[in-house]
Amino acid sequence: MNRNPNQQKINRRMAQKVTITGALINMALGVAKIIIGVFASSHSLIVDGIHSFSDLLSDLFIIFVNRFSYEAPDKNHPYGHGRIETMGTLVIGCILIITSGVLFYENILPFITQKGFVIPKYPVAIGALISVLANEWLFRYTKKTAEIIGSQLLLANAWHSRTDCISSIIVLLGFVLSLFDIYWADHAAALIISLMIGKVGLDFIKDSTTELVDSSLNPEETKKYLERIMAIPEIEDAHNLRARKMGPRIILDVNIQVAAKISVSEGHEIATQAIKSIMDNDPKVSDVVVHTDVEDDVEIPFSSYKETVLPLRQKVLERIRQNLDQEIISKIKETRLHYLGKKIHYEFVLDVQNMNDEELLETIKKSVRELSYSGRIQFLFTRP
């Protein structure tokens, strides 16, 4: 069951709106901070301006990614295009780490050579204060949108804005310390900001790599989904819940256990109710695959299925009918097979007039018992 693609379009528009807004703000802040930093002799504000441009890079990449990651599933991508977002996060993380390394190197040199230290001028404080206010507002706006549409990339970008806000506070702190003749404060602030950029990059890489290798959900999320499934009275057990993340979306795979002898259609309806229960209560889940079991198979290893496989209906009936004449075969109106406990159990439906025909019943039983995988045999009777 796949979620309505119209919702994906709405999410994409919301993501584009907040990202374009952020891109414009980051572009303005980046230009302003670098210009002020150059004229006010502040290395930390220049690095902070580059930090804003890294935010701008993230914004532009998100706009590109959102163009494709919210596309509906197609023939070549049956699970959708969410992994494009994951790859985008990985690329941004790598770029941020490289940027961090270059900035750190440039600002550690004065400490090594003991040359090139400068005292910043007061316009630095104005530029940093404006940056703090703008980035805090952008953080709150982006975070709220990310939570509504369930986008990890957008949420990561929101926290990137928060780190830009913190880095501007560090610029302010460096400026204040320089007023007390701590000549190295501005460069120290620049080093801290470069490390912050690297930390954000590492987090991006960690999160995207975890998603690409299909890591499991945390125990709290798994428990939440299983409890919702088990709230359906007709489900006796739920297990083997597996999940994969596709960008902002989650795809679930779970086994449910139902009563052994219900019809296939009833089992299908129970599975449908389980899917609906999950998707109606969690917008992040875009698809759920439910495997319906009639017995507990949680302890059966996958490698053993080849050994435990039983023949299907056509072969079973052929084997039974080999020992029955055509007259007896014609009296069997229906044969129901139940695969339970590595055995096949049988229900033969006969006309009610054959209820007391012990010879007929015994002949059928004998033919069935010759099969090594046969279990219980029952006879049901119906009027012609």
N, C-alpha and C positions, 0 to 999 in steps of 0.2 A: 504494500500500500504506500503510495507516494503522496506527499503533501501537495496542496494546490499550488501550481506554478505561478498563479497571480500574486500570491504572497511573496514569492521570490522577487518579482518585479518591484513590489512595494519596498522590500528590504533594500534592493539595489539602489532605488531612488533616494532613500533615506541615507544610505552610506555615501552616495555621491555628493549629496547636499552638504553633509557635515565635513566631508573630506575637502571639498572645494573651498569651503569657508576657512578651514584650517590652513590650506595651502596659501591662500591670500594673506592670512595673518602672519604665517611663518615667513613668507617672502618679504613682507614689510619689516618684520622684526629683524630678520637676518641682515637686510641691507642697512637698516638704521643702526644696529649694534656694531657692525663692522666699521661703518663710517665714523660713528662716535668713538669707537675704540681706537681707530687710527689717529684721530685728531686729539683724543684725550690721553694717548699713550697708555692704553690698558690692554695688555695681552689677554687677560681673562675675559674681557668683554668681546674681543675679537673671536676667541675660541667659543664663547657663548653664541656669537652670531653664526659661526660655522655649525654649532649645535642646532640652531634654528633652521639652517639650510639642510641639515640632515633630516629634520622633521619635514621640511618641504619635499625632500626626496621621497620620504615615506608616503607623504600625501599623494604625490604624483604616481607612485607605484601602485598605491591602493586604488586610485581612479582607474588605472590600467587593468588591475586585477579584477576589480568589480565589474568591469565590462564583460568579463568572460566567466568568472567563478559562479555567478548566479544564473547562468544559462541552464535551461531545463535539460534533463538527461536526453541523450540521443543514441543512435545506433552504435557509435564508437565509444561512447562514455555513458554506459547504463546507470552508473551511480552519480551522474552529474559531473560538474567541473570544479567542485570545491577544493580539490587538491592544488589548483592553480594558486589559490590564496595561500596555501601552506608553503608552496615553493617561493612565492613572493616574500613571505616572512623570512624564509631562510636567506634569500638574496640580500634583503635589507640588513639582516643581522651581520652578514659578512662585510658589507660596505661600512657599517658602523664600527666594526672592530678595526678595519684598516684605517678609517678616519681617526679613531682613538689613538692608534699606535703612532701615526704621524704627528698629531698634536702633542702627545706626551713627549715624544722625542724632542720636538722643537722647544718645549718649555722646561725640559730637564737640563738642557745644555747650560743655561746661565748658572745653575747650581753647581755644575761640574767645573765650568771655567771661571766662576765667580766674576763674570763680566756680563753686561747687558741688562742689569736690573734697572727698572724705571719706576717712578712714582706716578700713578695715574692722577688725572685732574677731575674736578667735581662733576662735569657733564656725565661721567660714568654712572654716577648714582641715579641720575634722571633716566638714562637709557635702561638700566637694570630694573628700576622700579616699574617702568611701563611694561617691561617684559614679564615681570612677576604677575602683574594684574591680568594681562592679556592671556598668558598661558594658563593661569588658574581657571579663568572663564572657559577657555577652549577645552581644558581637561574635563571639566564637569559636563559640558555640552556633548563632547565626543563619547565619554563614558556612558552617559545616559542612553544615547543612540545605540551604542554597541550592545548594551544589555537588552534593549528592546528587540533588536534583530538577531542577537546571539552570535555576533561576529568576534572571534578571538583576535583577528588581525586589527580590527578597528579598536578593540579594547587595548591591545598592545600599543597602538598609536596614541590612544588617550594617555596612557601612562608615560609615554615618551614626552608628551606635552607637560606632564607633571614633573618629569626630570628636568625639563628646560626651565620650568618655574624655579625648581630648587637650585639649579646651576646659576640662575640670575641672582638668587639670594646669596650664593657663595661669592659672586662678583661684588655685591654690596658689602659683604663682610670683609673681603679683601681690600676694598677701598677704605673702609673705616679703619682697618688695622694700619694701612699705609699712612693715614693721617697722624698716627703715633710713631712715625719714622721706622716702621717695620718694612724695610725696602723690598723684601722678597715676597711680601704678602700677595701681590697681584699675580706673580708667576705661580705661587703655590695654589692659588685659586684656580688658575688655568690648568694645572696638573690634576686637581681634583675633578674638574669638569670633564677633562679628557678621559679619566678613569670611569666616570659616570656614563659617558657615551659608550665605552667598551662594555660596561656591565649590561646596558640595555641590549647591545648587540649579542652578547652571550645568551641572554634570556630569550631573545628571538630565536637563535639557533637551537637552543635546548628545547623550546616548545614545539618548533616545527619538526625537528628530528624525531621527537617523541611521537608526534602525530603520523609522520611518514612510516614509521615502523609498526603502526597499528597497536600502540600500547593500550592496555585495558583501562576501563574507567576506575576511578577511585572507589573504595568499598562503600562509601556513603551513597554515591550515585547508583551503584549496582543494587544495593539494598532497597533504594527508593523504587526502582523499576520492578524488582521482584515482588515487593509488597503490593504494588498496584495491580500486578497480574494475579497474585494470590487472593486479592479481594473478590475475584469472580468465583462464586461458590462451586461451579462445575469443574474448576481446575483443581486437581488434587495436589499437584506439585509443579514447580518451575525451577529450571536449573540450566547450566551451561550457557548463561547469558554472556554474549560477546558483543563488543562494540568496535566500530571504527569511526574515526572522525574524518569528515570531508570538508575542510575549511570550517565554516560556522555551523555545519550540520552534523548530526550523529545518525549512524545507521546501526540498528540493533539486530541481533540474531539470538533467539532463545528457544529452548525446548520446554513444552508444557506436557503434563501428564493428565489424561482424562480417563473416565471409566472405560473399562476394557471392551465392552460389547455395545457401545453406542454406534449409531450409523456414521458413515463417512461424512454425510452432510451436516450432522449435528456437531461432529468434531471440527469441521471447517468453520461453522458458525461461532463456536466457542473461541477458536483462534482469532477470528475476525473481531470479536468483542475485546480480546486481549490487546490486539493492535490498536483498536479505537481508544481504549482506555489510556494507553501510553501517549498516543499522538495528540489526543484532545487536551492533555494536561502538561505537555512539554513541547513548546514550539521549536526547540532545537532538534528534535527527532524528525527526520524527513522520511525514514523508511524503516519498517520492522518486518523481519522474516521470522515466522513462528513454525517450529517443527512440532507436530502433534504426536505424542507417544501414548501408548496404552499400558505401558509398564515402565518401571524405573530402570533407565538405561545409563544412569550417571556413572556407574562403575564399569561399564563395558568399554575397554580401550578400542580406539579406532582400528588398530591392527588386527583385532579379533573378528571383525565383521565378515571377513572372507571365510573364516572357519565356521561361523554360526549361521550363515545364510541358509534359508530354507527355500524349497521350490515354490513357485507361484501357482495360482489357481489352475491354469490350463494343464500343466504337467501333473499336478496332484489329481485332478479329475480323470485324466487319461489313465493314470496308474490304478485308480479305484475301479474304473469302468472295465478294465481288462478282465476282471474276475466276476463281472456281473453280466447277465444276459440282457437283451434289449427290453424285455418285458419289465424287469426290475428297474432298469434305468428310466423307463417311461413313467414309473410311479413316483420318482423323486422330482418334486415340483421345483425345489430350490435347494441349493447347498451353500451354507454360510461357513466361511473359514475364519478362525480367530488365531492369530499368531501370538502366542503367549508363552513365556518361559522356555524358549527355544523348542517349542512343540507347536503342532497345528491341532487345534481343537475344532470339532465339526458340529454343525447343526443341520440336520436333514429335515426338510419340510415335506411331509407326505399328506395325501388325502386322509381325512378322518376315518374312512372306511378301512384303512390299512392299520389302524391303531392296535388291533389285537392279532395281527398276523405275525406271530413270533418267528416263523421261519424266514419271512422277508427281512425282519429287523436283524436277525442273527446273521443272515447272509451279507447284509451291508456291513455290519460290524466286523465280520471276519475279513472282508476285503480291505477295510480300513486299517485293521490292526496289523496287517502284513507290512505296512509302511513303518519304518523305524522311527520316524519323526512324529507319529500320530499320538495325540493326547486324548482328551475326553470326547465322547460321542453322545450327542443328544438328538432326540427325535421330537419334532414339533408337528402338529396335525392341524390341517385346515379343511374346511368343507369345500368340495369341488364347485 
